């Protein structure tokens, strides 16, 4: 049987709507003339876990103003892991990133829409501060004081993808002994990622319509924390006192790895 092996580094853009890689191959004759056929498109479940920084050392995004006309963005690499023999195995570092920015005036007033800046093969980028910008209502503004930045792992299509994941709340998904939630499928979250929790009959210890920060336990399992730093440090894990009932959901940006802002432009 013919077998085709594709190196991990060739799997770089996950389909944001399926969480899988779209793969096709082409068969070409030796002389490249007799035939050349494309295969159907196959979907491959990567089962990779993306972590800001590493499992041992959390990563951060820093924004530093340079003079009066630019800001330097620097961030820690995003590390790719896979569960092998029930433990994390490092595969590689993400080779490139998508950068989004947003401008605002003092106190974050009159913000612009989020602007896609570029895809970059680096972990640093210099952004020039414009003299003016167009706010979300289409009004041209000056006196820029705030800059927001977000760093995403690559996905296709390129977008600030907002995902809502629904799950049944029962003894299969909610582990009150270890205070974790196991979805039974890829959760897509990285450690330190915010997620809005909604449930009419919430899990004990959680509150409806509240944002928690996730920590990756394994490919299908997360724990929840009140702050990002708690999630990064694995402190103050939310104590799950009952399984709840009915349906719960988490809404967030599964491809977003870093976000920060600077308020002294």
N, C-alpha and C positions, 0 to 999 in steps of 0.2 A: 504494500500500500504506500502510495506517495505521501510523504510527510513534509510539511513546510514549517520551518522554524523562523520566527520573527524576533529579533533582539528587542529587549525592553526599551532601549533608547528610541526605537522607532514608534513606540506607543506614547505619544506626547499630548495628544488632544482628545480628551474624552468627550463624547456626545453629552451635552449638559442635560438633555431631556431623558436619556435612558441610563446615564451613569456608566455606559459601556463604550468600548472602542469600536468604530466601524472599520472593517478590514476587507480588502479585496486584493486579489493577485492576478497577474497576467502571465499566460503561457506563451512563449515565443519559440519558434523552431530554431535549430542551430544556425541556419543560414539567414534567419530573421525575415524570410520572405514567404515561406510556405504557409504559415498560419500565425496568428497572434490573437489570442482570445482573453477577454477579461472574465474573471469569475463573478458570481453573484456577491453581494455585500453581506459579510458575516458580522455578527456582533460578538465581541469578546468581553467577558466580565473580568476586569483586571484584578479585583480583590486587593488593590493597593491601599495603603494608608498614608496620608500626607500629613506631615508634622512640621509646624514652624520650628526652625532650629533643629534640634534632635530630641530624642526621648529623654536624654539626660540633661540637656541645656535648652531652655525655651528660647525662641528667637524673637526679635523685636524689629520694629521699623522706627528709624530716627529721621527727623526733619530738622535741618540746620540752615538758618538764613545766612547768605553770603552777601555782604554789602547791602545794597538797597534794591537789587534787581533780580536776585535768583535765590532758590532754595535747593539744597542738596538732600536727596532722599537716599538713604542706605538701609538695607534690611538683611537679615540673616537668611541663608539659603533655606529652601524647603526640602526636607528629606523624605524620600519615598521608602516605605517599609512594606513588607509582606509577612503574613503569619506563616511560619515554617516550623513544623513539629511543635505547635502550640506556643511558639515564642516569636517575638519580632525579629525579622531579619532585614537589615538595611539593603536596599536594592541600588539606589542612586540618589543624586540630587536633581531637583527639577532644573532643566537647562535654561528655561526662559519664563518670563512673567508678563502679565498684562497689567498696565498701570492706568488708574483712573484718578482724576483730580476734580476738585470743586472749590470755587472762590466765594467769599462773603465779606461783608463789612464788619464793623465792630460788633462784638457779641454774637457773631454768626448771623447777623440780620441780612435780609435780601440775598439769599444764596443763589448761585447759579445752579443749573442742572449739572448732574455728573457728566464729566467730559472724558471720553476715552483718549488717552494720551498716545500710547504706543505699546507694542510688544517688544520686550528688550531681553537680550541674551546677557544679562548682567544682574548684579544685586545692588546697583547704585544708578542714580539718574539725577541730572541737574535740570530743574524746571525754572524757566524765566517767568518773572512776575509781570503780568501785563499792566498797562496803565489803566485799563478799564475792562469790564466784562459785561456780559448780558445775563441778567438774573432770570429766574425761572418763569417770570411773567413777561419776559421779552424787553425789559427796560435796561438801557445801558447805564452802568454804575461805575463810579470811580472809588477812591479811598479804600482800596483793598487792604484788609487787616487779617483775614482768616484764609488759610489754605488747608483743605482736607485732602488726604491721599489714601488710596486703597491699592493693595497689591493682590493680584489673583493668580492662582495657578492656571495654566492654559486650558481652555475649553473651546468647544466649537458648537455653535457660533460664538463669537466674542460678545459677551453681554454681562451686565451685572445681574446674574441669574438669581432670582428669588424663588426658593423652593419650599413648599409645604408638604411635610411627610406625616401622614396619618397612620395610627397604629391602634390595635385593640389593647385596652388596659386590663390585664388579667395576670394570673400567676405565672403564665408562660413568658410574658414580656417584662414584668416588673419583679425584680429580685429584691425583696425587702431585707434579706439577710446581708447582702453585699452592697446594697444601695446603688444598684445599677439598673439600666433599662436595656434589654436585648431585643432588637427589632427582628432578628431572624434573617436580616438582609443587610446589605451595605448601607451604613448610615450617612456616609459622605462627609462627616464632620471632622475637623481637626481640633486638637486641643487648644482651648482658648476661644473657640468660636461661639458667638452669641446666638441664641435661638429663643424665639417667642413661644411659650407654652400656652396652649388653649385646651380647655376641657370643661364641660358642664358638670362632670363628676370627677374631679381631679384626684390624682394619686396622693395618698396621704403624705404630708410634708411639702407638697408643691402647691402653688397658688395659681388659679386660672388667670390668664392674660398677664403673665409675668415673664420677663426675659431672664434666662439662666445661661451659664457658660458651660460648655461641654468639655469633657476630657475623654479621649479615646482609650478604651480598655482593650478592645480588639476590633476586628473588622465589622462586627455586628452590634457591639455593645458600647454604651457611653455611661458616664457618671455626670452629675450636674453640680454646679457650684454657684454661689451668689455673685462672684466677681471673676473677671478674667485672670487676675493674678492668683486667686485661689485655685482656679482650674490648672494654671501652669505649675503651681507649687504642690498640687494635690493636698490642699488644706481646706477645711470647712465643707467637706462633701455633704450635699443635701441628704438628710436622713429620710429614707422612704419608709413610712410607717404602715402603709396599706397599699393594695394594688389599684385602688380606684375601680371604676367600671366604665362601660361604654367605650367611647373613642377619645383618644388624645391626639394632639398634633404639635409638631415643632415647625416653625417657619424661620428660615435664615438664608444665608448666602453660602452655599456649600463650597464654592470655589474660592472664596475670599480667605486669604491667609493672614494679611496684615492690614491694619488701618490705624491712622494717627492724624493729628492736626497740629498746625502751628498758628499762633494767634498774635504774632508780633511782626507782621509784615509792614 
